[in-house]
Amino acid sequence: ATVGVNAAKNAGLLAMQILATTDERLQRAYVDFKEKLANESRAKNQTLAKSLNG
C-alpha cells in the first residue's frame, strides 16, 4: 500500500489498520475511531444540507 506525500495522518491510520489485524485491542480502537469519524461526517453533512436548504 502507498500513502501520499505529507499524509502522516493517513500513514498512521494505515499502520494502525495493519497492526489491528493481529491485535484485538487495536482493532476495537480502530473500529471505534472509524465509527466516530463517520458519525461526525454525517453530522457535518446534515448541518451543510440545512444551511443550503434554508
Gaussian input, Z-matrix of N, CA and C with variables (Angstrom, degrees):
# hf/3-21g

backbone

0 1
 N
 C     1     B1
 C     2     B2     1     A1
 N     3     B3     2     A2     1     D1
 C     4     B4     3     A3     2     D2
 C     5     B5     4     A4     3     D3
 N     6     B6     5     A5     4     D4
 C     7     B7     6     A6     5     D5
 C     8     B8     7     A7     6     D6
 N     9     B9     8     A8     7     D7
 C    10    B10     9     A9     8     D8
 C    11    B11    10    A10     9     D9
 N    12    B12    11    A11    10    D10
 C    13    B13    12    A12    11    D11
 C    14    B14    13    A13    12    D12
 N    15    B15    14    A14    13    D13
 C    16    B16    15    A15    14    D14
 C    17    B17    16    A16    15    D15
 N    18    B18    17    A17    16    D16
 C    19    B19    18    A18    17    D17
 C    20    B20    19    A19    18    D18
 N    21    B21    20    A20    19    D19
 C    22    B22    21    A21    20    D20
 C    23    B23    22    A22    21    D21
 N    24    B24    23    A23    22    D22
 C    25    B25    24    A24    23    D23
 C    26    B26    25    A25    24    D24
 N    27    B27    26    A26    25    D25
 C    28    B28    27    A27    26    D26
 C    29    B29    28    A28    27    D27
 N    30    B30    29    A29    28    D28
 C    31    B31    30    A30    29    D29
 C    32    B32    31    A31    30    D30
 N    33    B33    32    A32    31    D31
 C    34    B34    33    A33    32    D32
 C    35    B35    34    A34    33    D33
 N    36    B36    35    A35    34    D34
 C    37    B37    36    A36    35    D35
 C    38    B38    37    A37    36    D36
 N    39    B39    38    A38    37    D37
 C    40    B40    39    A39    38    D38
 C    41    B41    40    A40    39    D39
 N    42    B42    41    A41    40    D40
 C    43    B43    42    A42    41    D41
 C    44    B44    43    A43    42    D42
 N    45    B45    44    A44    43    D43
 C    46    B46    45    A45    44    D44
 C    47    B47    46    A46    45    D45
 N    48    B48    47    A47    46    D46
 C    49    B49    48    A48    47    D47
 C    50    B50    49    A49    48    D48
 N    51    B51    50    A50    49    D49
 C    52    B52    51    A51    50    D50
 C    53    B53    52    A52    51    D51
 N    54    B54    53    A53    52    D52
 C    55    B55    54    A54    53    D53
 C    56    B56    55    A55    54    D54
 N    57    B57    56    A56    55    D55
 C    58    B58    57    A57    56    D56
 C    59    B59    58    A58    57    D57
 N    60    B60    59    A59    58    D58
 C    61    B61    60    A60    59    D59
 C    62    B62    61    A61    60    D60
 N    63    B63    62    A62    61    D61
 C    64    B64    63    A63    62    D62
 C    65    B65    64    A64    63    D63
 N    66    B66    65    A65    64    D64
 C    67    B67    66    A66    65    D65
 C    68    B68    67    A67    66    D66
 N    69    B69    68    A68    67    D67
 C    70    B70    69    A69    68    D68
 C    71    B71    70    A70    69    D69
 N    72    B72    71    A71    70    D70
 C    73    B73    72    A72    71    D71
 C    74    B74    73    A73    72    D72
 N    75    B75    74    A74    73    D73
 C    76    B76    75    A75    74    D74
 C    77    B77    76    A76    75    D75
 N    78    B78    77    A77    76    D76
 C    79    B79    78    A78    77    D77
 C    80    B80    79    A79    78    D78
 N    81    B81    80    A80    79    D79
 C    82    B82    81    A81    80    D80
 C    83    B83    82    A82    81    D81
 N    84    B84    83    A83    82    D82
 C    85    B85    84    A84    83    D83
 C    86    B86    85    A85    84    D84
 N    87    B87    86    A86    85    D85
 C    88    B88    87    A87    86    D86
 C    89    B89    88    A88    87    D87
 N    90    B90    89    A89    88    D88
 C    91    B91    90    A90    89    D89
 C    92    B92    91    A91    90    D90
 N    93    B93    92    A92    91    D91
 C    94    B94    93    A93    92    D92
 C    95    B95    94    A94    93    D93
 N    96    B96    95    A95    94    D94
 C    97    B97    96    A96    95    D95
 C    98    B98    97    A97    96    D96
 N    99    B99    98    A98    97    D97
 C   100   B100    99    A99    98    D98
 C   101   B101   100   A100    99    D99
 N   102   B102   101   A101   100   D100
 C   103   B103   102   A102   101   D101
 C   104   B104   103   A103   102   D102
 N   105   B105   104   A104   103   D103
 C   106   B106   105   A105   104   D104
 C   107   B107   106   A106   105   D105
 N   108   B108   107   A107   106   D106
 C   109   B109   108   A108   107   D107
 C   110   B110   109   A109   108   D108
 N   111   B111   110   A110   109   D109
 C   112   B112   111   A111   110   D110
 C   113   B113   112   A112   111   D111
 N   114   B114   113   A113   112   D112
 C   115   B115   114   A114   113   D113
 C   116   B116   115   A115   114   D114
 N   117   B117   116   A116   115   D115
 C   118   B118   117   A117   116   D116
 C   119   B119   118   A118   117   D117
 N   120   B120   119   A119   118   D118
 C   121   B121   120   A120   119   D119
 C   122   B122   121   A121   120   D120
 N   123   B123   122   A122   121   D121
 C   124   B124   123   A123   122   D122
 C   125   B125   124   A124   123   D123
 N   126   B126   125   A125   124   D124
 C   127   B127   126   A126   125   D125
 C   128   B128   127   A127   126   D126
 N   129   B129   128   A128   127   D127
 C   130   B130   129   A129   128   D128
 C   131   B131   130   A130   129   D129
 N   132   B132   131   A131   130   D130
 C   133   B133   132   A132   131   D131
 C   134   B134   133   A133   132   D132
 N   135   B135   134   A134   133   D133
 C   136   B136   135   A135   134   D134
 C   137   B137   136   A136   135   D135
 N   138   B138   137   A137   136   D136
 C   139   B139   138   A138   137   D137
 C   140   B140   139   A139   138   D138
 N   141   B141   140   A140   139   D139
 C   142   B142   141   A141   140   D140
 C   143   B143   142   A142   141   D141
 N   144   B144   143   A143   142   D142
 C   145   B145   144   A144   143   D143
 C   146   B146   145   A145   144   D144
 N   147   B147   146   A146   145   D145
 C   148   B148   147   A147   146   D146
 C   149   B149   148   A148   147   D147
 N   150   B150   149   A149   148   D148
 C   151   B151   150   A150   149   D149
 C   152   B152   151   A151   150   D150
 N   153   B153   152   A152   151   D151
 C   154   B154   153   A153   152   D152
 C   155   B155   154   A154   153   D153
 N   156   B156   155   A155   154   D154
 C   157   B157   156   A156   155   D155
 C   158   B158   157   A157   156   D156
 N   159   B159   158   A158   157   D157
 C   160   B160   159   A159   158   D158
 C   161   B161   160   A160   159   D159

   B1=1.4521
   B2=1.5218
   B3=1.3124
   B4=1.4589
   B5=1.5178
   B6=1.3195
   B7=1.4575
   B8=1.5195
   B9=1.3194
   B10=1.4533
   B11=1.5221
   B12=1.3153
   B13=1.4591
   B14=1.5232
   B15=1.3271
   B16=1.4719
   B17=1.5262
   B18=1.3118
   B19=1.4609
   B20=1.5269
   B21=1.3214
   B22=1.4663
   B23=1.5208
   B24=1.3284
   B25=1.4690
   B26=1.5276
   B27=1.3206
   B28=1.4608
   B29=1.5238
   B30=1.3239
   B31=1.4647
   B32=1.5232
   B33=1.3290
   B34=1.4625
   B35=1.5134
   B36=1.3309
   B37=1.4688
   B38=1.5247
   B39=1.3181
   B40=1.4630
   B41=1.5257
   B42=1.3222
   B43=1.4651
   B44=1.5244
   B45=1.3235
   B46=1.4682
   B47=1.5249
   B48=1.3265
   B49=1.4610
   B50=1.5297
   B51=1.3127
   B52=1.4666
   B53=1.5259
   B54=1.3321
   B55=1.4659
   B56=1.5281
   B57=1.3237
   B58=1.4643
   B59=1.5226
   B60=1.3118
   B61=1.4686
   B62=1.5187
   B63=1.3464
   B64=1.4658
   B65=1.5251
   B66=1.3309
   B67=1.4648
   B68=1.5286
   B69=1.3290
   B70=1.4667
   B71=1.5247
   B72=1.3312
   B73=1.4664
   B74=1.5321
   B75=1.3228
   B76=1.4639
   B77=1.5220
   B78=1.3239
   B79=1.4588
   B80=1.5222
   B81=1.3372
   B82=1.4667
   B83=1.5337
   B84=1.3264
   B85=1.4641
   B86=1.5243
   B87=1.3334
   B88=1.4620
   B89=1.5257
   B90=1.3184
   B91=1.4668
   B92=1.5277
   B93=1.3241
   B94=1.4643
   B95=1.5270
   B96=1.3357
   B97=1.4603
   B98=1.5235
   B99=1.3298
   B100=1.4675
   B101=1.5311
   B102=1.3387
   B103=1.4610
   B104=1.5224
   B105=1.3329
   B106=1.4616
   B107=1.5272
   B108=1.3134
   B109=1.4556
   B110=1.5300
   B111=1.3168
   B112=1.4628
   B113=1.5227
   B114=1.3274
   B115=1.4642
   B116=1.5202
   B117=1.3301
   B118=1.4614
   B119=1.5243
   B120=1.3089
   B121=1.4581
   B122=1.5259
   B123=1.3391
   B124=1.4674
   B125=1.5251
   B126=1.3258
   B127=1.4659
   B128=1.5259
   B129=1.3198
   B130=1.4638
   B131=1.5244
   B132=1.3238
   B133=1.4564
   B134=1.5253
   B135=1.3283
   B136=1.4653
   B137=1.5203
   B138=1.3202
   B139=1.4596
   B140=1.5224
   B141=1.3100
   B142=1.4569
   B143=1.5210
   B144=1.3285
   B145=1.4646
   B146=1.5234
   B147=1.3267
   B148=1.4647
   B149=1.5167
   B150=1.3273
   B151=1.4648
   B152=1.5257
   B153=1.3119
   B154=1.4605
   B155=1.5237
   B156=1.3248
   B157=1.4636
   B158=1.5219
   B159=1.2914
   B160=1.4635
   B161=1.4381
   A1=108.99
   A2=115.38
   A3=120.14
   A4=109.90
   A5=115.20
   A6=122.18
   A7=106.66
   A8=116.71
   A9=121.28
   A10=113.59
   A11=114.88
   A12=122.16
   A13=108.84
   A14=117.40
   A15=123.53
   A16=112.29
   A17=117.10
   A18=121.79
   A19=109.98
   A20=116.01
   A21=120.75
   A22=112.23
   A23=116.97
   A24=119.58
   A25=110.04
   A26=116.69
   A27=119.89
   A28=111.36
   A29=116.88
   A30=120.29
   A31=110.27
   A32=116.21
   A33=120.28
   A34=111.98
   A35=115.85
   A36=119.85
   A37=111.07
   A38=116.38
   A39=119.58
   A40=110.38
   A41=116.70
   A42=120.19
   A43=110.80
   A44=116.34
   A45=119.69
   A46=110.57
   A47=116.46
   A48=120.09
   A49=110.46
   A50=117.03
   A51=120.59
   A52=110.47
   A53=116.84
   A54=120.57
   A55=111.80
   A56=116.62
   A57=121.10
   A58=112.48
   A59=117.56
   A60=118.84
   A61=111.87
   A62=116.70
   A63=119.91
   A64=113.42
   A65=117.46
   A66=121.19
   A67=108.86
   A68=116.44
   A69=120.58
   A70=112.75
   A71=117.31
   A72=120.60
   A73=110.49
   A74=116.39
   A75=120.13
   A76=111.13
   A77=116.26
   A78=120.08
   A79=110.57
   A80=116.98
   A81=121.20
   A82=110.35
   A83=116.44
   A84=120.61
   A85=110.83
   A86=116.52
   A87=120.34
   A88=110.91
   A89=116.40
   A90=120.42
   A91=110.23
   A92=117.33
   A93=121.04
   A94=110.97
   A95=116.44
   A96=120.68
   A97=110.89
   A98=116.63
   A99=120.48
   A100=111.52
   A101=117.40
   A102=120.71
   A103=110.49
   A104=116.71
   A105=121.21
   A106=110.09
   A107=116.85
   A108=121.87
   A109=110.97
   A110=117.23
   A111=121.58
   A112=110.95
   A113=117.22
   A114=120.63
   A115=111.27
   A116=117.23
   A117=120.77
   A118=110.64
   A119=116.84
   A120=121.24
   A121=111.09
   A122=116.87
   A123=120.21
   A124=111.24
   A125=117.02
   A126=120.90
   A127=110.58
   A128=117.20
   A129=120.79
   A130=110.77
   A131=116.53
   A132=121.08
   A133=110.71
   A134=117.01
   A135=120.80
   A136=110.93
   A137=117.22
   A138=121.23
   A139=110.42
   A140=117.15
   A141=121.25
   A142=110.99
   A143=116.85
   A144=120.70
   A145=110.88
   A146=117.52
   A147=121.02
   A148=111.14
   A149=117.12
   A150=119.75
   A151=111.39
   A152=117.77
   A153=120.69
   A154=112.23
   A155=116.53
   A156=120.86
   A157=112.91
   A158=117.58
   A159=121.56
   A160=114.76
   D1=153.65
   D2=178.77
   D3=-125.53
   D4=158.08
   D5=177.93
   D6=-133.10
   D7=141.81
   D8=-178.22
   D9=-64.58
   D10=161.55
   D11=176.74
   D12=-63.23
   D13=141.33
   D14=-179.16
   D15=61.29
   D16=32.52
   D17=-179.09
   D18=-117.54
   D19=54.39
   D20=-175.67
   D21=-61.00
   D22=-39.87
   D23=-179.57
   D24=-62.53
   D25=-45.66
   D26=179.39
   D27=-64.87
   D28=-36.46
   D29=177.84
   D30=-64.01
   D31=-41.78
   D32=178.00
   D33=-63.66
   D34=-41.68
   D35=178.96
   D36=-65.81
   D37=-39.28
   D38=177.57
   D39=-64.17
   D40=-43.44
   D41=178.33
   D42=-61.54
   D43=-43.08
   D44=179.50
   D45=-63.55
   D46=-41.63
   D47=179.50
   D48=-61.79
   D49=-41.25
   D50=179.01
   D51=-65.93
   D52=-47.44
   D53=-179.88
   D54=-63.91
   D55=-31.35
   D56=-177.96
   D57=-68.29
   D58=-14.38
   D59=178.61
   D60=-66.76
   D61=-19.56
   D62=-179.53
   D63=-123.05
   D64=7.12
   D65=-177.42
   D66=-135.03
   D67=109.26
   D68=-175.84
   D69=-61.67
   D70=-36.27
   D71=-179.92
   D72=-64.37
   D73=-44.39
   D74=177.22
   D75=-66.31
   D76=-37.63
   D77=179.57
   D78=-61.17
   D79=-45.67
   D80=179.34
   D81=-63.71
   D82=-43.03
   D83=179.38
   D84=-62.80
   D85=-40.21
   D86=-179.98
   D87=-67.17
   D88=-44.27
   D89=178.38
   D90=-62.40
   D91=-43.99
   D92=178.03
   D93=-60.20
   D94=-43.53
   D95=179.15
   D96=-61.19
   D97=-46.05
   D98=-179.01
   D99=-64.70
   D100=-37.66
   D101=177.13
   D102=-64.76
   D103=-43.09
   D104=178.24
   D105=-62.16
   D106=-43.88
   D107=178.98
   D108=-61.07
   D109=-42.77
   D110=179.01
   D111=-64.81
   D112=-42.62
   D113=178.49
   D114=-63.22
   D115=-42.23
   D116=178.14
   D117=-63.32
   D118=-40.29
   D119=179.34
   D120=-64.34
   D121=-42.78
   D122=177.87
   D123=-62.88
   D124=-41.56
   D125=179.57
   D126=-63.55
   D127=-42.95
   D128=178.12
   D129=-64.20
   D130=-38.29
   D131=178.51
   D132=-63.70
   D133=-42.47
   D134=178.37
   D135=-64.04
   D136=-42.21
   D137=178.46
   D138=-61.77
   D139=-44.36
   D140=178.77
   D141=-63.78
   D142=-44.71
   D143=-179.92
   D144=-60.54
   D145=-41.52
   D146=178.59
   D147=-63.65
   D148=-40.96
   D149=-178.88
   D150=-69.51
   D151=-30.70
   D152=179.11
   D153=-79.72
   D154=-30.13
   D155=-177.39
   D156=-92.87
   D157=-1.99
   D158=177.32
   D159=82.78

